[in-house]
């Protein structure tokens, strides 16, 4: 049998009710025994994944375009903030019902205080609470765009400190000169800094907070190092201090030991585990021509970059780029957002299995 998590949250009524109950029972059995079928997890894989995760469409458009949801953080129970990499002046609130259904349309939350054109291509975000203050930090991809006149156009700095105000409005500050600082701090980025992403140029798509290091972790899609993706830890001296590069300190990069049989992978999403010293890492093809599928790993945060891959696959048309933990109706869950315009909920008790081991964790 083939079981997709797209069945978990679909609204069901009328004659579809019996079919829904049957599918729900099969889902329960799948997670209980870590069994089931899906498409292969990669070009060189011989065994199917235990589970395939699909996306639930947002069911709305941003004008004529889909929402390219590329990052997500929890705001409150059943409330989440997402970033859309084609929207540079706002975040969006995604509200869910207790059973994980979308509750009403996405709510636009303007980034107050941000100058027009200050950032481009918002790719990931992280929530940090410290000293009684609550911040959302957002990074852009920091990539080069080629202008129509064949002149390379450097995007603006691209790392934001966003304060969540008591009335749920958002106030944003952009850090001047961050891109130049990052390139200077990590010499391995120097060549990539002036190259387009599909030629291996600088492209940041993962971003989270590491409380042990007191550092931001930047997940690099390109360039990769010997075919393995890099994480760049940047220590922050004072999260609430002046928002300048003077508060930053570069630490040694981490090279993740991912499954090489899946092809060359870059980091497409990154999230910390609030209750554990671990991180969730979404990987996918590093450049457009790559055949590498999306995959989900757990990294313990060690400098050696050891990871464990979850025994799951993502549906062919799904492009998972954001992942976070939160609560929905008081129930713990993972929420994944899709760059193709959707989301999915994986409840804590559904227990995602690890590849090659009997234990499971979600």
N, C-alpha and C positions, 0 to 999 in steps of 0.2 A: 504494500500500500504506500501511497505518497501523501504525506501530511504537510500542509503549509500553514503557517501561523496567520495567514490572511483570514482564516476562518474564525479566529479567536474573537474578533471584535465586530464582525459584520452585523448590522441590524437584521433581524429575522422576523417574519410574520407570515400568517396564513399557511398556505400549503407547503412552504419551505420549512416549517417548524420541525417536522420529523427528521428531515435531512439534517437540519442544524444539530438536533440532539445526537444523531448518529455520529456526526463529525466531532462534536464535543467529547463524546465517549472515546473516540479513537485518539483524539489529542491527549486525553488523560492517560490512556494506555501507553502512548508513545513516550511521554515524559517519565512515566513510572518505570518503564523498562528500557529507556534510552534506545528505542527501536524505531523502525520506519524506513522510508526511502526518500531520496531526493536525487537531484542531478549531481553529477560528480562535482567535487569541490575544486577541481583544478585540472589543467591539461594533462598532468602526469599521475593523477590520483587513480587508484584501482578500486577503491571502495567508496560507495556513496555515503554522504553525510547522514547522521541520524535524524536531522531535521532541516527543513527548508523554511526560511523566514521570508515572507512577502510583505508588501507595503499596502496600507489602507490609504487611498487618495484623500487629500484634503477636501476634495469636492468643490473647490472654488479656484478661481484664477486671479492673478494680479494684473488686471487689464486683460491683455491678450496672452500673457505669459504665465507659466507655471511658477509656483513658489519653489525656488531652488534652496530648500532648507539644508544648511550646511553645518549648523551647530545648535546645541540645545542645553539649557540649564534649568533646574527646578526653581520656581519662584515661590510657590506655596503648595499645599496639598491640591493635587489635580490641576495645577497651574504651572505652565512652563513658558520660558522665553526662548525663541528661536531667532537665528540670523539667516537672512536670505542673501546669498552672495551677489545678487543683482540689485540690492537695496542698500545704499550707503549712508542714509540719514535716519534710519529707524530700525528697531527690532520689532518682533511680532509675538503676541501672546497666544499660546495654544492652551485652551481650557478643555478638560475632559470630564466626562461623567464617571460615577463610581465604577462602572463596568468597562471603562476605557474607550468609550465612544467620544467622538469630537462634539463639544458642546458649543454650538454657535460658530460664527465666522471667526477667523483669525483677527486679532485686535492689533492695529498698528500702534506702536509706542515710539513716538519721535525721540531722537537723541538730542535733547535740548543743549544749547551752548556749543554745538559742533558746527564749525564753519563749513559752508558749501564746498564740496569737493575735497574735504580734508582727508578722507580715506577712500579706498576702492577695494572691492572684492572681499567682503567680510566672510571669513571661512570657519572660524571656530571661536568658542567662548568658554569661560569658566567662572564659577561662583566662589567667592571667598568671603568668609566672615571672620573678622579679627578685631579685637579691642572694642567690641560693641558696635562695629560698623560693618556694613554689608555692601560688597562691590560685585559687579559683573565686569570682567575684563574680556575684551574682544580683540582678536587679531585678524588682520587681512592676510592675503597670500604673499604680499610683498613682491609680487612678480613684475617683470618688465612687460610693457605693452609696446608694440610697434605702431607708430602713428602712420597715417596715410602717406606722408611724405618720406617714408622710410627712415624716420628719425626715432630712435628709441626714447620712449616716454617713461620716465621713472615715476611710479605711483607715489603718492604722499606716504608719510611715515607708517601709519597703519597699526598702532596698538592703542586701544582705548581703555580708559578707566571710567566705568559707568556707575554712578551712584543711584541706588533704588530709593527714591524719596518716599516719605510716609503716605503720600497720596498716589503712589505707584507710577508717578512720572519718572523719567530717566534723565539724569544730567551727565553729560559726557565730556571727557577731556582727552585730547590727542597728545601723545608724547612726541615732541619735536625731535627729528633726527634719529629716530629709532632704527630705521632700516640701515642707515650708514653705520650706526654703532654696532649692529649685529654683524654686518659684513666685516668690520674691522676686528671684532672680537673672535670671529671664527674664520681663520685664513682659508679653510677648505671651501668657503663660499665665494671667494673672490672671483673666480672664473665664471661661476654660475650666476653671479649677480648681474652680468651684462648679457645674459643669454635667455632666450624664450623658454618657457617650461617644457615644451615638447622637444626641445633640443637639450634637455637636462638642466635648464636654468632654475634659479631659485624659485621655490613654490612651497609655501607653508600652508598645510591644511589641518594640522592637529594642534591643540592647545589646551593645557590644563594647569592646575595648581598642585604643587608637591609640598605638603606641609612639613615633611621631614627635612627637605632641603631649604625650605622657605624660598621656593623658586618657581618661576614659570617654566613649563616644559613645552618647547616648540617641536611639533612633529613635522618632519620634512617629507614632502612627497618627492621632490627632486631638489638637488641631486642625491643619489644614493651612494653608499660607500661599499664597493665590492658587491653590489647587488643587494645590500641590506640597508634598510631605512635608518635614518639618524634621528635621535632626540637631542635637542639642544637645551640644557638646563641653564636658566638665567636667574641667579639669586637676586632677591629684592630686599634691600636694606630696610625700607620703610614703606609699606603699602599706602599709608595715608599721608606721606610726605609730599614735597614738591614733585610733580609728575614730569621728571626729566631723566635723562640717561645717567645722571650722577648717582642715582639710587641703585643702579644695576651692576652686577658682577658676573661675568661669564664663568661657567664651570665646564669641566671636561665633557665632551659629547659622548652619548651612549649609542652603540651600534646594536640594533636588535637582531637576535639570532632567529629569524623567522624561517618558515618552511620553504626551502629553496625550490621544491618541486612545483610550487605554484607559479613560478616565474618571478620576474623582477617586480617587487612591490614597493610602493611608497605609502606613507602614512596618510590616511584620509580622514581620520577622526581619533580623538584622544580624550579620555575622561578618567578622573580619579574615582576610587572606591571610598566613599565617606566612612564606612565602618571598618575598613581594612587597609593595610599598607600595600595597596596594589592598584593597578591601572588597567583600563580596558583600551585596547588599540584596534582600530579598524584599519586594515590595509586594502589596497587595490592597485590596479595598474598604475605605474609611475608616469607613463606617458600615453598619449592617445592610441598609439599603434600597438601597445602591449596587449597580451591576451590574459594577463593575470586576473583571476576573479577576486571579488571582495572576500575578505576573511576577518574573523574576530579572534583576537588573542588576549591573554592576560599576562601582564608583565609585573613582576614583584617590585620593580623600582631599583633593582641592583645595577651597579655599574657595568656588570658583565653582559647585560642585555638578554638574559635567559627568559624565554616566554613559553607559554602553553597555548596551543590552538584549541578553540572550541570546535566540537564536531558538528558544525552547522554549515549550511550554505545559504546564500541569499538568492532570491528569485532572480531570473535572468535580467529582467528590466529594472530591478531595484538598484538604486545607487546610495547605499547607506553612508552618510558622511558625518552624522552627529549622534552621540549616545550619552545618556546620563541616567543616574538613579534618582528616584523620587518616590513619592507616595501618591496614590490615587484612591480616594475614599478611605484613607488610612492604611491601605495595603501597599507594601513595597513592590516596586516594579522597575524594570529597565524601559526606557522610552528611546526609540531609535527614529531619527528623521531621515527622509529620503530626498536627495538632491533632485529627484524627478517629481517632487510634489506630493509627499505623503508621510506617513508615520506608522509605527507599530509599537505595541505594548507587549512586553514579555514579563509576566508576573513572577515574583520571587519564587513561589512554590512550583514553578514549571521546570526548574532545574536544568539549565543548559548543560549538556555533557561535554567533557573534554575529549579530544581525539586520543585514542589509544589507551585510555585509563577508565576504570569502572566508576570513579568518583565523578560527581557533577556539581556544578555551582551556577547560580544565576544572580 
